[in-house]
Amino acid sequence: MTSPITGDTSGHPLLDSAVEAAGGLSKWERAREVRAQVSSGGLAFNSRLRGAMRHFQLVASVRQPRAVFSSFPRKGYRGVFDSGQVHIESEDGHVVASRSNAREVATQHRFRWDDLDLLYFKGYALWSYLNEPFYLTMPGFQLSEGRPWSEGDETWHRLDVIFPPDFPAHSRLQSFFFDDQGRVRRHDYTGEVFGPARTAAQYLNNHRDFGGIRAATRRRVYPRRTDGAPLRLLTLVWINLEDFELA
């Protein structure tokens, strides 16, 4: 079981600044969950992601990696992501399909994912995006400052993060880039469930205030070259946050 979020941001000054810029940990800790409406698409949705769920609603816990998707994979059902496990249940709670080793199976399905593969990927990815950067204050993350990144006339500060071994995530090593206001502007990782060479650069823009919590409403994922530059001609995934509410 992943440890719950605790009120400790003493791991690194960059994370402290990012948490404050996003609204502060005290406000986040008073909530139980995030309710969000999201739309998404991109080249990856034409293959492994199957073009499914372009518009969807989900509820994500702020305490641990858990998310529930409404009308998944179709009306009358919901999908539940719970750390490394996933299941699909009817609206009355009857489980119709489940998988305990979801990550292992998803990495083996190289050409097309089934509903449980898709649920695992969307579950861990959207959970982390909606809880960003607050979840990085959870125990077990190793933080260090990396080389800054120049983007146009801006210089973004870089935080390299090693995730706990069993934490559901794109990859164990990830990098987050913050502007001078502390906002997350770029997120680099390897999409391991797609394959070991799937390095990506995700750009975050259009930050908005949602009841005191500030979140990016526009995400664009591009392949990342060996020099760190994104291949902007290829949008692997686009994600728009349409609504966001702490409860």
C-alpha positions in Angstrom: 0.0 0.0 0.0 1.4 3.4 -1.0 1.8 5.7 2.0 -0.6 8.6 2.2 0.3 12.2 1.5 1.8 13.9 4.5 2.4 17.6 5.3 6.1 17.6 4.7 7.6 19.5 1.8 11.1 19.8 3.3 12.5 17.5 0.6 13.7 20.3 -1.7 13.2 24.0 -2.1 12.0 23.6 -5.7 9.2 21.3 -4.6 8.3 23.7 -1.7 7.9 26.5 -4.2 5.9 24.4 -6.6 3.5 23.3 -3.9 2.9 26.9 -2.8 2.4 28.0 -6.4 -0.2 25.3 -6.8 -2.2 26.5 -3.8 -0.4 25.1 -0.7 -0.4 21.7 0.9 -2.7 22.6 3.8 -5.6 23.2 1.4 -4.8 20.0 -0.4 -4.7 17.9 2.8 -8.1 19.1 3.8 -9.6 17.4 0.7 -10.4 13.8 0.1 -10.6 13.6 -3.6 -10.5 15.5 -6.9 -13.4 15.5 -9.3 -12.4 16.2 -12.9 -13.6 16.2 -16.4 -11.0 15.6 -19.1 -10.7 15.3 -22.8 -7.8 13.7 -24.6 -6.5 12.4 -27.9 -3.3 12.3 -30.0 -1.3 9.8 -32.2 -1.1 7.3 -29.3 -4.9 7.1 -29.3 -4.9 5.8 -32.8 -3.1 2.6 -31.8 -2.6 1.3 -28.2 -5.1 3.8 -26.6 -7.7 2.9 -29.3 -9.2 6.4 -29.6 -11.3 5.6 -26.5 -12.7 8.0 -23.9 -12.1 11.3 -25.6 -14.3 12.9 -23.0 -14.6 11.4 -19.5 -15.2 12.1 -15.8 -13.2 10.7 -13.0 -12.7 11.0 -9.2 -9.2 10.7 -7.9 -8.1 10.2 -4.3 -5.6 12.7 -2.9 -4.4 10.2 -0.3 -3.2 7.3 -2.5 -3.0 6.3 -6.2 -6.7 5.5 -6.8 -9.1 6.8 -9.4 -12.6 5.8 -10.5 -13.7 6.5 -14.1 -17.4 6.9 -14.9 -19.0 5.1 -17.9 -15.9 2.9 -18.4 -15.6 1.1 -20.8 -19.3 2.1 -21.6 -22.4 3.4 -20.0 -23.6 1.3 -17.0 -20.0 0.5 -15.8 -17.1 2.2 -14.1 -13.4 1.5 -14.1 -11.4 1.4 -10.9 -7.7 1.9 -10.7 -6.2 1.1 -7.3 -2.4 1.3 -7.3 -1.2 -1.7 -9.3 -4.7 -3.3 -9.6 -7.6 -2.5 -11.8 -11.2 -3.7 -12.2 -14.4 -3.0 -14.0 -17.6 -3.1 -12.2 -21.3 -2.5 -12.9 -23.0 0.5 -11.3 -24.3 -1.7 -8.5 -20.7 -2.8 -7.6 -20.6 -6.2 -9.3 -17.0 -6.8 -10.6 -17.1 -8.1 -14.2 -13.3 -8.0 -15.0 -10.2 -7.5 -12.9 -6.4 -7.7 -13.1 -3.9 -7.7 -10.2 -0.7 -7.5 -12.3 -1.9 -4.8 -14.6 1.5 -3.2 -15.4 3.1 -6.5 -16.3 0.3 -7.4 -18.7 0.1 -4.0 -20.3 3.9 -4.1 -21.2 3.4 -7.4 -22.8 0.5 -6.2 -25.1 2.7 -4.4 -27.6 0.2 -3.7 -30.3 -3.2 -3.3 -28.9 -4.5 -2.9 -25.3 -7.7 -4.3 -23.9 -10.0 -2.4 -21.5 -8.0 -3.3 -18.4 -4.7 -2.2 -20.0 -6.2 1.1 -20.9 -7.7 1.5 -17.4 -4.3 1.0 -15.8 -2.5 3.5 -18.0 -5.2 6.2 -17.7 -5.5 5.5 -14.0 -2.0 6.1 -12.9 -1.3 8.9 -15.5 -4.4 10.9 -14.7 -4.1 10.3 -10.9 -0.6 11.8 -11.0 -1.5 14.7 -13.2 -4.4 15.7 -11.0 -2.4 15.4 -7.8 0.7 17.2 -9.2 2.9 18.4 -7.6 1.4 17.5 -4.2 2.0 13.8 -4.4 5.7 14.3 -4.7 5.6 15.1 -0.9 4.7 11.5 -0.2 7.4 9.4 1.5 9.9 7.6 -0.6 10.7 10.1 -3.4 14.3 11.0 -3.9 14.7 14.6 -5.1 17.7 16.4 -6.6 18.2 19.6 -8.7 19.3 19.0 -12.2 20.6 21.3 -15.0 18.1 24.1 -15.9 16.4 24.1 -19.3 16.2 27.1 -21.6 12.8 27.5 -23.4 12.7 30.5 -25.6 13.6 33.5 -23.4 12.8 31.6 -20.2 15.0 29.4 -18.0 13.1 26.6 -16.1 14.5 25.0 -13.0 14.8 21.3 -13.0 13.9 18.8 -10.3 15.0 15.2 -10.9 12.8 12.6 -9.1 13.4 8.9 -8.4 10.1 7.3 -7.7 9.7 4.6 -5.1 10.2 1.1 -6.7 6.5 0.0 -6.6 4.9 3.3 -7.3 2.6 3.2 -10.4 4.2 5.8 -12.8 5.5 6.3 -16.3 9.1 5.5 -15.1 11.2 5.5 -11.9 13.3 8.5 -13.1 11.4 11.6 -14.1 12.2 15.3 -14.3 9.9 18.3 -13.6 10.7 21.8 -14.8 9.4 24.9 -13.1 9.2 28.5 -14.2 10.1 31.5 -11.9 6.5 31.4 -10.5 6.9 27.8 -9.4 4.5 26.4 -12.0 5.2 23.0 -13.6 5.8 23.8 -17.3 7.4 20.6 -18.5 7.6 17.0 -17.4 10.1 14.4 -18.9 9.8 10.7 -18.5 10.0 7.3 -20.3 6.6 5.7 -21.1 7.7 2.3 -20.0 4.4 0.6 -20.5 4.7 1.5 -24.2 8.4 0.4 -24.4 11.8 1.3 -23.0 12.6 3.8 -25.8 9.5 5.9 -25.5 11.0 9.0 -24.0 8.6 11.9 -23.8 8.5 15.6 -23.0 5.1 16.8 -21.7 4.4 20.6 -21.8 1.9 22.2 -19.4 0.2 25.5 -20.1 -2.9 27.5 -19.5 -2.8 27.3 -15.7 -6.1 28.2 -14.0 -7.3 28.7 -10.5 -9.9 26.2 -9.4 -11.1 27.3 -5.9 -7.6 28.2 -4.7 -5.8 25.3 -6.4 -3.9 26.2 -9.6 -3.6 23.5 -12.3 -2.5 23.3 -15.9 -5.5 22.9 -18.2 -3.5 22.0 -21.3 -1.0 19.2 -21.7 0.9 18.2 -24.8 3.2 15.2 -25.0 5.9 15.0 -27.7 8.7 12.5 -28.4 11.9 13.7 -26.8 15.2 13.8 -28.7 18.5 12.7 -27.2 19.4 16.4 -26.8 16.2 17.0 -24.8 14.4 18.9 -27.5 10.8 17.9 -28.2 9.6 16.8 -31.7 6.7 19.1 -31.8 5.5 17.8 -35.2 4.3 14.7 -33.4 1.7 15.1 -30.7 1.6 11.8 -29.0 -1.1 12.8 -26.5 -3.0 15.9 -25.8 -5.0 16.4 -22.6 -7.4 19.2 -21.7 -8.6 19.7 -18.2 -12.2 21.0 -18.6 -13.3 21.0 -14.9 -11.5 20.4 -11.6 -12.9 20.4 -8.0 -11.6 19.4 -4.6 -14.0 17.7 -2.4 
